[in-house]
Amino acid sequence: MPSKTATVRARLEPDLKEETELIFEQLGLSTTEAIRIFFKQVQLQQGLPFDLKIPNDTTKKAIAEAQTRTQVKSVDSTQKLFEDLDI
């Protein structure tokens, strides 16, 4: 009689594993249940259940600006923010 389960093994960074397991716990899921949900969604969607894209040049520029904080203006109050935005 064939087995009704199969084993999946994966190597992950320890921090990634710990952080995601904390999230699963908050959602009331075990890691096994979360993996099963992911696999089921891949099966139902016939692909990854989310968009997987290489960022275009505009997005890459925005990411770089956000990381280096260029083109970022800071204000010390919401009032100043609203004034700057003419709201």
Summary of the structure (lengths in Angstrom):
residues: 87
radius of gyration: 21.5
end to end distance: 70.0
largest distance: 72.5
contacts: 128
relative contact order: 0.05
helix: 54%
strand: 0%
